[in-house]
């Protein structure tokens, strides 16, 4: 396993898990001065086109709200199947509170 695989596994095994309609989010303090964001999109979400679309949407949600994300936390987001059909605003309004960010 590469170091990023080990870091993901550490967040999965030791982190706090939050589940919602569209996401499963794992969070773990990282002892750094910044937060880190990871994303998994398994094949069960659908074909590559759908997986890539949800990746782009989640990266954009975090890009726009990064200033309000708590610092010093590793965040791993696992989208669930209904997220592929959801509107951008619905994804945003559900994800940001899960990670402790303030919707802007």
ZAVOKE-362837 format. One record per residue: x, y, z of N, C-alpha, C in turn; residue in three letters. Coordinates in steps of 0.02 Angstrom, whole numbers, always signed. Each point is the difference from the previous one (the first is absolute). Example, Ala and Ser with C-alpha at 12.3 -4.5 7.8 and 13.67 -1.06 7.14 Angstrom:
2
[r [+660; -284; +390]; [-45; +59; +0]; [+45; +60; +0]; "ALA"] [r [-18; +53; -36]; [+42; +59; +3]; [-39; +55; +37]; "SER"] 
This chain:
104
[r [+42; -60; +0]; [-42; +60; +0]; [+44; +62; +0]; "UNK"] [r [-21; +51; -36]; [+36; +63; +2]; [-22; +40; +61]; "UNK"] [r [+36; +53; +15]; [-14; +37; +61]; [-70; +30; +0]; "UNK"] [r [-25; +21; -58]; [-68; +29; -1]; [-52; -53; +15]; "UNK"] [r [+11; -63; -22]; [-46; -54; +18]; [-1; -10; +75]; "UNK"] [r [+59; +2; +30]; [+5; -8; +73]; [-35; +57; +36]; "UNK"] [r [+7; +61; -26]; [-33; +57; +31]; [-76; -6; -5]; "UNK"] [r [-24; -22; -58]; [-72; -11; -7]; [-23; -53; +50]; "UNK"] [r [+37; -54; +6]; [-19; -54; +46]; [+0; +25; +72]; "UNK"] [r [+47; +43; +18]; [+3; +28; +67]; [-62; +42; +15]; "UNK"] [r [-21; +40; -49]; [-60; +42; +9]; [-61; -45; +6]; "UNK"] [r [-4; -52; -42]; [-57; -46; +4]; [-3; -36; +67]; "UNK"] [r [+56; -23; +25]; [-1; -41; +61]; [-5; +41; +64]; "UNK"] [r [+30; +60; +1]; [+2; +39; +62]; [-44; +62; +0]; "UNK"] [r [-25; +19; -59]; [-36; +62; -6]; [-74; -5; +20]; "UNK"] [r [-30; +57; +10]; [-72; +4; +13]; [-37; -8; -66]; "UNK"] [r [-53; -39; +1]; [-39; -15; -60]; [-68; +36; +5]; "UNK"] [r [-17; +36; -53]; [-65; +33; -4]; [-34; -23; -65]; "UNK"] [r [-63; -20; +6]; [-36; -27; -57]; [-60; +45; -15]; "UNK"] [r [-11; +13; -64]; [-58; +38; -22]; [-29; -34; -61]; "UNK"] [r [-49; +31; -29]; [-34; -28; -59]; [+49; -6; -59]; "UNK"] [r [+43; +49; -9]; [+45; +2; -58]; [+72; -20; +14]; "UNK"] [r [+21; +0; +64]; [+71; -9; +15]; [+12; -42; +62]; "UNK"] [r [+59; -31; +3]; [+30; -25; +61]; [+65; +38; +7]; "UNK"] [r [+8; +35; +55]; [+58; +43; +12]; [+38; -25; +60]; "UNK"] [r [+66; -7; -8]; [+45; -19; +55]; [+45; +59; +14]; "UNK"] [r [+8; +17; +65]; [+42; +56; +20]; [+45; -21; +57]; "UNK"] [r [+63; +22; -4]; [+50; -16; +51]; [+49; +57; +7]; "UNK"] [r [+12; +24; +62]; [+51; +53; +8]; [+67; -24; -26]; "UNK"] [r [+38; +46; -32]; [+62; -20; -33]; [+63; +33; +29]; "UNK"] [r [-6; +42; +51]; [+58; +33; +32]; [+39; +44; -48]; "UNK"] [r [-31; +22; -54]; [+31; +46; -47]; [-35; +68; +7]; "UNK"] [r [+28; +50; -31]; [-30; +67; +2]; [-52; +9; -55]; "UNK"] [r [-11; -51; -39]; [-48; +4; -54]; [-42; -64; -3]; "UNK"] [r [-55; +3; -34]; [-42; -60; -9]; [+17; -31; -67]; "UNK"] [r [-17; -65; -5]; [+10; -36; -62]; [-66; -33; -19]; "UNK"] [r [-13; -3; -64]; [-63; -26; -27]; [+15; -59; -46]; "UNK"] [r [-35; -56; +12]; [+6; -58; -44]; [-69; -21; -23]; "UNK"] [r [-2; -33; -57]; [-63; -18; -31]; [+6; -69; -30]; "UNK"] [r [-50; -42; +11]; [-2; -65; -33]; [-64; -4; -41]; "UNK"] [r [+6; -29; -59]; [-59; -9; -42]; [+1; -72; -28]; "UNK"] [r [-29; -46; +36]; [+1; -70; -22]; [-43; -12; -62]; "UNK"] [r [+12; -54; -33]; [-37; -16; -61]; [-74; -10; +11]; "UNK"] [r [-19; -14; +61]; [-72; -10; +12]; [-40; +64; -9]; "UNK"] [r [+34; +58; -4]; [-35; +63; -13]; [-25; +4; -72]; "UNK"] [r [+30; -38; -44]; [-21; +2; -70]; [+60; +2; -46]; "UNK"] [r [-13; +14; -63]; [+55; +2; -49]; [+47; +59; +14]; "UNK"] [r [+57; -1; -34]; [+52; +50; +10]; [-27; +72; -8]; "UNK"] [r [-45; +10; -46]; [-27; +67; -10]; [-34; +26; +63]; "UNK"] [r [-39; -42; +33]; [-34; +21; +62]; [+50; +9; +57]; "UNK"] [r [+49; -45; +5]; [+49; +6; +54]; [+42; +63; -8]; "UNK"] [r [+19; +15; -62]; [+39; +61; -12]; [-41; +63; +14]; "UNK"] [r [-63; -2; -16]; [-44; +58; +13]; [-6; +14; +75]; "UNK"] [r [-11; -53; +39]; [-7; +11; +73]; [+67; +23; +29]; "UNK"] [r [+56; -25; -26]; [+66; +25; +22]; [+7; +75; -13]; "UNK"] [r [-17; +20; -60]; [+6; +72; -18]; [-44; +42; +45]; "UNK"] [r [-61; -22; +12]; [-46; +38; +41]; [+24; +6; +72]; "UNK"] [r [+25; -55; +28]; [+23; +3; +70]; [+63; +42; +7]; "UNK"] [r [+45; -5; -49]; [+60; +43; +3]; [-20; +73; -4]; "UNK"] [r [-50; +17; -40]; [-23; +69; -5]; [-33; +24; +65]; "UNK"] [r [-39; -43; +31]; [-30; +18; +65]; [+54; +17; +50]; "UNK"] [r [+51; -42; +4]; [+55; +13; +47]; [+40; +61; -20]; "UNK"] [r [+11; +10; -63]; [+39; +58; -23]; [-35; +65; +21]; "UNK"] [r [-65; +3; -8]; [-37; +61; +16]; [-5; +11; +76]; "UNK"] [r [-1; -53; +39]; [-11; +7; +72]; [+62; -16; +42]; "UNK"] [r [+58; -7; -32]; [+60; -22; +36]; [+17; +45; +59]; "UNK"] [r [-12; +64; -5]; [+17; +46; +55]; [-41; -14; +63]; "UNK"] [r [-58; -30; -8]; [-43; -13; +58]; [+7; -72; +27]; "UNK"] [r [+42; -41; -33]; [+11; -68; +24]; [+47; +3; +60]; "UNK"] [r [-14; -37; +53]; [+44; +1; +59]; [+71; -21; -19]; "UNK"] [r [+50; +29; +33]; [+69; -17; -15]; [+24; -59; +43]; "UNK"] [r [+52; -33; -23]; [+30; -54; +38]; [-40; -65; -1]; "UNK"] [r [-36; -13; -55]; [-42; -59; -5]; [+11; -34; -67]; "UNK"] [r [+3; -66; +0]; [-2; -39; -62]; [-73; -18; -12]; "UNK"] [r [-24; +13; -60]; [-69; -12; -18]; [-1; -47; -61]; "UNK"] [r [-36; -56; +6]; [-9; -46; -56]; [-75; -4; -13]; "UNK"] [r [-19; +15; -62]; [-71; -1; -19]; [-12; -58; -47]; "UNK"] [r [-50; -40; +17]; [-22; -55; -43]; [-71; +17; -22]; "UNK"] [r [-9; +18; -64]; [-68; +14; -24]; [-41; -65; -3]; "UNK"] [r [-64; +7; +12]; [-46; -56; -5]; [-37; +5; -67]; "UNK"] [r [-30; -54; -22]; [-32; -4; -65]; [-49; +58; -14]; "UNK"] [r [-43; +21; +48]; [-46; +55; -15]; [+35; +66; -17]; "UNK"] [r [+63; +8; +18]; [+35; +63; -14]; [+10; +12; -74]; "UNK"] [r [+0; -54; -40]; [+11; +8; -72]; [-60; +33; -34]; "UNK"] [r [-58; -2; +32]; [-61; +29; -29]; [-18; +67; +31]; "UNK"] [r [+35; +20; +53]; [-19; +59; +38]; [+22; +65; -33]; "UNK"] [r [-35; +54; +16]; [+19; +67; -23]; [+61; +24; +40]; "UNK"] [r [+40; +42; -31]; [+61; +27; +31]; [-16; +32; +68]; "UNK"] [r [-51; +41; +2]; [-17; +35; +62]; [-20; -48; +56]; "UNK"] [r [-34; -54; -18]; [-19; -50; +51]; [+63; -35; +27]; "UNK"] [r [+46; -16; -44]; [+63; -31; +22]; [+37; +47; +47]; "UNK"] [r [+5; +62; -20]; [+36; +51; +40]; [-31; +9; +68]; "UNK"] [r [-66; +8; +2]; [-34; +13; +64]; [+3; -60; +47]; "UNK"] [r [+10; -60; -27]; [+6; -58; +43]; [+72; -14; +21]; "UNK"] [r [+48; +12; -45]; [+69; -16; +15]; [+34; +48; +48]; "UNK"] [r [-10; +64; -9]; [+35; +49; +42]; [-14; -7; +75]; "UNK"] [r [-62; -8; +20]; [-11; -12; +73]; [+32; -65; +25]; "UNK"] [r [+3; -51; -42]; [+31; -63; +21]; [+74; +9; +17]; "UNK"] [r [+35; +44; -35]; [+71; +11; +13]; [+12; +58; +47]; "UNK"] [r [-52; +30; +25]; [+8; +55; +47]; [+13; +68; -31]; "UNK"] [r [-14; +6; -64]; [+9; +64; -35]; [-65; +39; +1]; "UNK"] [r [+6; +65; -4]; [-59; +43; -1]; [-19; +13; -73]; "UNK"] [r [-61; -18; -21]; [-20; +16; -68]; [+1; +75; -11]; "UNK"] [r [+25; +20; -58]; [+6; +72; -14]; [-55; +23; -45]; "UNK"] 
